[in-house]
């Protein structure tokens, strides 16, 4: 029988992500979840106010997802996806295409958000190669974050996440996020790059998550998308974080009219139950790979491509997501956040309070530069751990991004802890 705590045992064997293991406090051992709550090994409850890294949209241990998953596990747990298929993969692709922008026609499965981006980049570059055109230039936004694999790092802004690897990444042209004031300058920059040589533009629509919850203007963004589309630059929408209702609408691209050529999904796709990535494309992109020449094949895959259990979890999550109650909950959270946002504006220690859908964010003013490495993060993390509220700041950027099932009372607890922090900081 184990006598040491889960937390102590972890310290002997685990290497955690984004964690300086020498200085970080011991991890909290979580043993179960229910709704917006997580429970540690001593049965203390924590409000999951960031949806466990933005993935959980319906709450932990949701019975509908668990029941569907258990039933599928008794039927088929996995099957090679080259030359074979299965009901969960086909059913999920059909249902996704019903709610995505109507130009999307094909679904390619992978494992997570980073690999969904890798697939999209390979699709875009090989699309042009298959059509007999060499286009290798890529556009992305400054402060972008698209994942931690090498292709995803390449199209992410050079930062603490990429520093050691910068000279190994392929070149990308980074643009400011568009505003009414700078959109003409951005278009001039693209024009100078010779648009006929640009393969694709990859972007997080309206919200840059890891870059600091940066929210930007839809109308200027639409202008930029229209220009790129007119120059035959493929548009890759990274909806890994923004998809499935986070920004208020089902997908952030619904705030604009120009439709993307390729869409990347993960995180909320399975309701936060397990890993799954999806890259969807238009018919035109897909058809460029159809040929008697096998060299025009998209040579990409994963051992667990379209895993039946993951697809089943996504289908069960879709049941809940398309239920009208989900949209009602998202609107309720938005309204609660909106009222709290008004209150936040009275605090002189913060700046740039902002809101998009169910995501509320602001910066705490410090003497150091804003950003992920701001040392205030350690203090904030400790403060909220003691309050048993799971808020993981991005440097001095604090944000709330809860599961849609969070109750008003639980939100009020989160708000009260933030008030206390701001009154004492």
C-alpha positions as CSV (number, residue, x, y, z in Angstrom):
1,X,0.0,0.0,0.0
2,X,1.3,3.4,-0.9
3,X,1.9,5.7,2.1
4,X,3.3,8.7,0.3
5,X,1.0,11.3,-1.2
6,X,0.3,11.4,-4.9
7,X,2.1,14.8,-5.0
8,X,5.2,13.5,-3.3
9,X,5.3,10.4,-5.5
10,X,5.0,12.6,-8.6
11,X,8.1,14.6,-7.6
12,X,10.2,11.4,-7.8
13,X,9.2,10.4,-11.3
14,X,7.4,13.1,-13.4
15,X,8.7,16.0,-15.6
16,X,5.9,18.5,-16.0
17,X,5.2,20.8,-19.0
18,X,6.0,24.5,-18.9
19,X,7.5,24.0,-15.4
20,X,10.8,24.9,-13.9
21,X,11.0,21.7,-11.8
22,X,13.7,23.1,-9.4
23,X,11.6,26.0,-8.2
24,X,8.0,25.1,-8.8
25,X,5.8,24.1,-5.9
26,X,4.8,20.5,-5.6
27,X,1.9,19.7,-7.9
28,X,-1.5,19.2,-6.4
29,X,-2.7,15.6,-6.8
30,X,-6.1,15.6,-8.4
31,X,-8.1,12.3,-8.2
32,X,-11.6,13.1,-9.5
33,X,-13.7,15.8,-11.1
34,X,-17.4,16.8,-11.3
35,X,-18.8,19.6,-13.3
36,X,-16.5,22.7,-13.0
37,X,-14.9,21.2,-9.9
38,X,-11.7,19.1,-9.4
39,X,-11.0,17.2,-6.1
40,X,-7.6,16.5,-4.7
41,X,-6.4,13.5,-2.8
42,X,-7.6,15.0,0.5
43,X,-11.0,15.7,-1.0
44,X,-10.5,19.5,-1.2
45,X,-12.3,21.0,-4.2
46,X,-10.9,23.4,-6.8
47,X,-12.9,25.5,-9.2
48,X,-11.5,24.8,-12.7
49,X,-11.7,28.4,-14.0
50,X,-9.4,27.8,-17.0
51,X,-11.0,24.6,-18.2
52,X,-7.9,22.5,-17.6
53,X,-5.8,24.3,-20.3
54,X,-8.9,25.4,-22.3
55,X,-10.1,21.9,-23.2
56,X,-13.0,21.2,-20.9
57,X,-16.2,22.7,-22.2
58,X,-19.0,20.6,-20.6
59,X,-17.5,19.8,-17.2
60,X,-15.4,16.9,-15.8
61,X,-16.6,13.3,-15.8
62,X,-19.7,14.2,-17.8
63,X,-22.0,11.1,-17.6
64,X,-23.1,11.3,-21.3
65,X,-19.5,11.3,-22.6
66,X,-18.4,8.7,-20.1
67,X,-21.3,6.3,-21.0
68,X,-20.7,6.7,-24.7
69,X,-17.0,6.1,-24.3
70,X,-17.5,3.0,-22.2
71,X,-19.9,1.5,-24.7
72,X,-17.4,2.1,-27.6
73,X,-14.6,0.6,-25.6
74,X,-16.5,-2.7,-25.6
75,X,-17.0,-2.5,-29.4
76,X,-13.7,-1.2,-30.9
77,X,-10.9,0.6,-29.2
78,X,-8.6,1.2,-32.2
79,X,-8.2,0.3,-35.9
80,X,-5.5,1.3,-38.4
81,X,-6.9,4.2,-40.5
82,X,-5.1,3.6,-43.8
83,X,-7.3,1.4,-45.9
84,X,-9.9,0.9,-43.1
85,X,-12.6,3.1,-41.5
86,X,-15.1,2.8,-38.7
87,X,-18.5,4.4,-37.6
88,X,-17.2,7.0,-35.1
89,X,-14.8,8.6,-37.6
90,X,-17.3,8.8,-40.4
91,X,-20.1,10.0,-38.1
92,X,-17.9,12.7,-36.5
93,X,-16.7,13.9,-39.9
94,X,-20.3,14.2,-41.2
95,X,-21.4,16.1,-38.1
96,X,-18.4,18.5,-38.0
97,X,-18.9,19.4,-41.6
98,X,-22.5,20.3,-40.8
99,X,-21.5,23.0,-38.3
100,X,-18.2,24.3,-39.9
101,X,-18.1,27.0,-42.6
102,X,-20.0,25.5,-45.6
103,X,-16.9,25.5,-47.9
104,X,-15.3,22.7,-45.8
105,X,-15.6,19.3,-47.4
106,X,-12.9,16.9,-46.0
107,X,-11.7,15.9,-42.5
108,X,-8.2,14.7,-41.8
109,X,-7.6,13.3,-38.3
110,X,-4.6,13.7,-36.1
111,X,-3.7,13.7,-32.4
112,X,-3.7,17.2,-31.0
113,X,-3.6,20.9,-31.8
114,X,0.1,21.0,-32.8
115,X,-0.3,18.1,-35.2
116,X,-3.5,19.6,-36.6
117,X,-1.3,22.7,-37.5
118,X,1.5,20.5,-38.9
119,X,-1.1,18.8,-41.2
120,X,-2.4,22.1,-42.3
121,X,1.0,23.5,-43.2
122,X,1.9,20.4,-45.1
123,X,-1.4,20.5,-47.0
124,X,-0.9,24.1,-47.9
125,X,2.7,23.8,-49.2
126,X,2.1,20.5,-51.0
127,X,-1.1,21.9,-52.5
128,X,0.9,24.4,-54.5
129,X,3.6,21.8,-55.3
130,X,1.0,19.4,-56.6
131,X,-0.4,22.2,-58.8
132,X,3.1,22.8,-60.3
133,X,3.8,26.0,-58.4
134,X,6.6,26.5,-55.9
135,X,5.2,28.6,-53.0
136,X,6.9,28.3,-49.6
137,X,6.4,31.7,-48.0
138,X,4.1,31.7,-44.9
139,X,2.4,34.6,-43.2
140,X,1.5,34.6,-39.5
141,X,0.8,37.1,-36.8
142,X,3.3,38.5,-34.2
143,X,2.6,37.0,-30.8
144,X,1.1,33.9,-32.5
145,X,1.3,30.6,-30.7
146,X,0.3,27.5,-32.8
147,X,2.0,24.6,-30.8
148,X,5.3,23.1,-29.8
149,X,6.2,20.8,-32.7
150,X,8.7,22.2,-35.1
151,X,6.3,23.3,-37.9
152,X,3.9,24.8,-35.3
153,X,6.8,26.6,-33.6
154,X,8.0,28.0,-36.9
155,X,4.6,29.7,-37.5
156,X,4.6,30.9,-33.9
157,X,6.1,34.2,-32.8
158,X,9.7,33.9,-31.7
159,X,9.5,33.9,-27.9
160,X,10.4,32.0,-24.8
161,X,8.7,29.0,-26.3
162,X,11.0,28.9,-29.3
163,X,14.2,30.6,-28.1
164,X,16.5,27.6,-28.1
165,X,15.3,26.4,-31.5
166,X,14.9,29.7,-33.4
167,X,17.8,29.0,-35.9
168,X,16.3,25.6,-36.7
169,X,12.8,26.9,-37.6
170,X,11.8,27.8,-41.2
171,X,11.3,31.5,-42.0
172,X,7.9,33.1,-41.6
173,X,6.8,36.6,-42.2
174,X,5.1,38.0,-39.1
175,X,2.4,40.7,-39.2
176,X,0.8,42.9,-36.6
177,X,-2.8,42.0,-35.8
178,X,-5.0,44.2,-37.9
179,X,-6.6,47.4,-36.8
180,X,-8.4,50.2,-38.6
181,X,-5.2,52.2,-38.3
182,X,-2.7,49.7,-39.6
183,X,-4.5,47.6,-42.1
184,X,-3.3,49.6,-45.1
185,X,0.3,49.2,-43.9
186,X,-0.1,45.5,-43.4
187,X,-1.4,45.1,-46.9
188,X,1.5,47.1,-48.2
189,X,3.9,44.8,-46.4
190,X,2.3,41.7,-48.0
191,X,2.4,43.3,-51.4
192,X,6.1,44.0,-51.0
193,X,6.6,40.3,-50.2
194,X,5.2,39.4,-53.6
195,X,1.9,37.6,-52.8
196,X,2.3,35.2,-55.8
197,X,5.1,33.5,-53.7
198,X,3.0,33.2,-50.5
199,X,1.6,29.7,-49.9
200,X,-0.6,30.4,-46.8
201,X,-1.6,32.7,-44.0
202,X,-2.1,30.9,-40.7
203,X,-3.9,32.7,-37.8
204,X,-5.8,32.4,-34.6
205,X,-9.0,34.2,-35.5
206,X,-9.8,37.2,-33.2
207,X,-8.0,35.9,-30.2
208,X,-4.4,35.0,-29.6
209,X,-4.4,32.7,-26.6
210,X,-0.9,32.0,-25.3
211,X,0.3,35.3,-26.7
212,X,-1.6,36.9,-23.8
213,X,-5.3,36.6,-24.6
214,X,-4.9,39.3,-27.3
215,X,-8.2,40.2,-28.9
216,X,-8.4,42.1,-32.2
217,X,-10.9,43.7,-34.5
218,X,-13.1,41.6,-36.8
219,X,-13.7,44.3,-39.4
220,X,-10.0,44.9,-40.1
221,X,-9.4,41.2,-40.0
222,X,-12.0,40.7,-42.6
223,X,-10.3,43.3,-44.8
224,X,-7.0,41.4,-44.5
225,X,-8.6,38.0,-45.2
226,X,-10.3,39.4,-48.3
227,X,-7.0,40.7,-49.6
228,X,-5.2,37.5,-49.0
229,X,-7.9,35.4,-50.7
230,X,-7.8,37.7,-53.7
231,X,-4.1,37.0,-54.0
232,X,-4.6,33.2,-53.9
233,X,-3.0,32.9,-50.5
234,X,-4.5,29.9,-48.6
235,X,-6.2,30.8,-45.3
236,X,-5.5,28.5,-42.4
237,X,-7.7,29.2,-39.4
238,X,-6.3,27.8,-36.1
239,X,-9.5,27.3,-34.2
240,X,-7.9,24.9,-31.7
241,X,-8.6,27.2,-28.8
242,X,-11.4,29.5,-30.3
243,X,-13.5,26.6,-31.6
244,X,-16.6,25.2,-30.0
245,X,-18.1,28.4,-28.5
246,X,-15.2,30.0,-26.7
247,X,-15.6,33.4,-28.4
248,X,-19.4,33.3,-28.2
249,X,-20.2,31.9,-31.7
250,X,-19.6,28.3,-32.5
251,X,-16.4,29.2,-34.3
252,X,-14.5,32.5,-34.3
253,X,-14.5,32.6,-38.1
254,X,-18.3,33.2,-37.9
255,X,-17.5,36.8,-37.0
256,X,-16.2,37.4,-40.6
257,X,-17.5,36.6,-44.1
258,X,-14.4,35.3,-45.8
259,X,-14.1,31.5,-45.3
260,X,-10.8,29.7,-44.6
261,X,-9.4,27.1,-46.9
262,X,-8.2,25.0,-44.0
263,X,-9.4,24.8,-40.3
264,X,-7.5,23.2,-37.4
265,X,-9.5,21.9,-34.4
266,X,-8.6,20.2,-31.1
267,X,-9.0,21.1,-27.3
268,X,-12.8,21.4,-26.9
269,X,-13.4,18.9,-29.8
270,X,-13.8,16.0,-27.3
271,X,-15.1,18.1,-24.5
272,X,-11.7,17.8,-22.9
273,X,-12.0,14.1,-22.5
274,X,-9.0,12.9,-24.5
275,X,-6.6,13.9,-27.3
276,X,-7.9,14.4,-30.8
277,X,-6.9,16.7,-33.7
278,X,-8.8,17.6,-36.9
279,X,-7.7,19.5,-40.0
280,X,-10.5,20.2,-42.4
281,X,-10.2,21.5,-46.0
282,X,-12.1,22.7,-49.0
283,X,-12.8,20.4,-52.0
284,X,-10.2,22.4,-54.0
285,X,-7.4,21.6,-51.5
286,X,-8.4,18.0,-51.3
287,X,-8.7,17.5,-55.1
288,X,-5.2,18.8,-55.6
289,X,-3.9,15.6,-54.0
290,X,-6.0,13.3,-56.3
291,X,-3.8,11.8,-59.0
292,X,-2.5,8.6,-60.5
293,X,0.9,9.9,-59.4
294,X,1.5,8.5,-55.9
295,X,4.0,11.3,-55.2
296,X,1.0,13.6,-55.0
297,X,-0.3,11.7,-51.9
298,X,-0.4,13.5,-48.6
299,X,2.2,11.4,-46.8
300,X,1.2,12.2,-43.2
301,X,-0.4,10.1,-40.5
302,X,-0.3,9.0,-36.9
303,X,-0.6,5.6,-35.2
304,X,-3.8,6.7,-33.4
305,X,-5.3,8.6,-36.4
306,X,-9.1,8.7,-35.9
307,X,-9.0,6.6,-32.8
308,X,-12.5,5.3,-32.3
309,X,-12.6,6.1,-28.6
310,X,-11.5,9.7,-29.2
311,X,-14.0,10.1,-32.1
312,X,-16.8,8.7,-29.8
313,X,-15.9,11.2,-27.1
314,X,-16.1,14.0,-29.7
315,X,-19.5,12.8,-30.9
316,X,-20.8,12.7,-27.3
317,X,-19.4,16.2,-26.8
318,X,-21.1,17.4,-30.0
319,X,-24.4,16.1,-28.6
320,X,-24.0,18.4,-25.6
321,X,-22.6,21.3,-27.7
322,X,-25.5,21.4,-30.1
323,X,-28.0,21.2,-27.3
324,X,-29.6,24.7,-27.0
325,X,-28.7,24.6,-23.2
326,X,-25.0,25.0,-24.1
327,X,-25.6,28.3,-26.0
328,X,-27.7,29.5,-23.1
329,X,-24.9,28.8,-20.6
330,X,-22.3,30.5,-22.8
331,X,-24.5,33.6,-22.9
332,X,-25.0,33.5,-19.1
333,X,-21.3,33.3,-18.5
334,X,-20.8,36.2,-21.0
335,X,-23.3,38.4,-19.1
336,X,-21.7,37.6,-15.7
337,X,-18.3,38.4,-17.1
338,X,-19.6,41.6,-18.6
339,X,-20.9,42.8,-15.3
340,X,-17.5,41.9,-13.6
341,X,-15.6,43.7,-16.4
342,X,-17.4,46.9,-15.6
343,X,-16.3,46.5,-12.0
344,X,-12.7,45.8,-12.9
345,X,-12.4,49.1,-14.7
346,X,-12.4,50.8,-11.2
347,X,-9.1,49.1,-10.2
348,X,-6.0,51.2,-10.9
349,X,-3.7,48.2,-10.7
350,X,-4.9,46.7,-13.9
351,X,-5.1,47.7,-17.6
352,X,-6.9,46.6,-20.7
353,X,-9.8,44.6,-19.3
354,X,-11.4,42.8,-22.2
355,X,-14.1,40.3,-23.0
356,X,-14.8,38.0,-25.9
357,X,-17.5,35.3,-25.5
358,X,-16.8,33.4,-22.3
359,X,-13.2,34.7,-22.0
360,X,-12.4,37.6,-19.7
361,X,-8.8,38.9,-19.5
362,X,-6.7,41.8,-18.2
363,X,-3.1,42.7,-17.3
364,X,-1.9,43.5,-13.8
365,X,0.4,46.6,-14.0
366,X,4.0,45.8,-12.9
367,X,7.4,47.5,-13.2
368,X,8.5,44.7,-15.5
369,X,7.6,44.1,-19.1
370,X,4.3,42.5,-19.9
371,X,4.5,38.9,-21.1
372,X,4.8,35.2,-20.2
373,X,8.1,35.6,-18.2
374,X,6.8,38.4,-16.0
375,X,7.6,37.2,-12.4
376,X,4.2,38.2,-11.1
377,X,3.0,34.9,-12.5
378,X,4.5,32.9,-9.6
379,X,2.8,35.1,-7.0
380,X,-0.6,34.8,-8.8
381,X,-0.3,31.1,-9.2
382,X,0.4,30.6,-5.4
383,X,-2.4,33.0,-4.5
384,X,-5.1,31.2,-6.4
385,X,-3.8,27.7,-5.4
386,X,-4.4,28.8,-1.8
387,X,-7.9,29.9,-2.7
388,X,-8.4,26.5,-4.4
389,X,-9.2,28.2,-7.7
390,X,-7.5,26.9,-10.8
391,X,-6.3,30.1,-12.6
392,X,-3.0,29.8,-14.4
393,X,-1.9,33.3,-15.5
394,X,0.1,34.1,-18.7
395,X,2.8,36.2,-17.0
396,X,1.0,39.2,-15.7
397,X,-2.1,38.5,-17.8
398,X,-4.9,37.0,-15.8
399,X,-7.9,35.4,-17.5
400,X,-11.0,33.4,-16.8
401,X,-12.0,30.7,-19.3
402,X,-14.4,28.4,-17.5
403,X,-16.3,25.2,-18.5
404,X,-19.8,26.2,-19.8
405,X,-21.4,24.3,-16.9
406,X,-19.8,26.6,-14.2
407,X,-22.5,27.9,-11.9
408,X,-23.1,31.5,-11.1
409,X,-22.1,30.8,-7.5
410,X,-18.8,29.3,-8.6
411,X,-18.2,32.3,-10.9
412,X,-18.9,34.6,-8.0
413,X,-16.2,32.8,-6.0
414,X,-13.7,33.3,-8.8
415,X,-14.6,37.0,-9.0
416,X,-14.3,37.5,-5.3
417,X,-10.8,35.9,-5.2
418,X,-9.8,38.3,-8.0
419,X,-11.2,41.3,-6.0
420,X,-9.2,40.2,-3.0
421,X,-6.0,39.9,-5.1
422,X,-6.4,43.3,-6.6
423,X,-7.1,44.9,-3.2
424,X,-3.9,43.5,-1.7
425,X,-1.5,43.6,-4.6
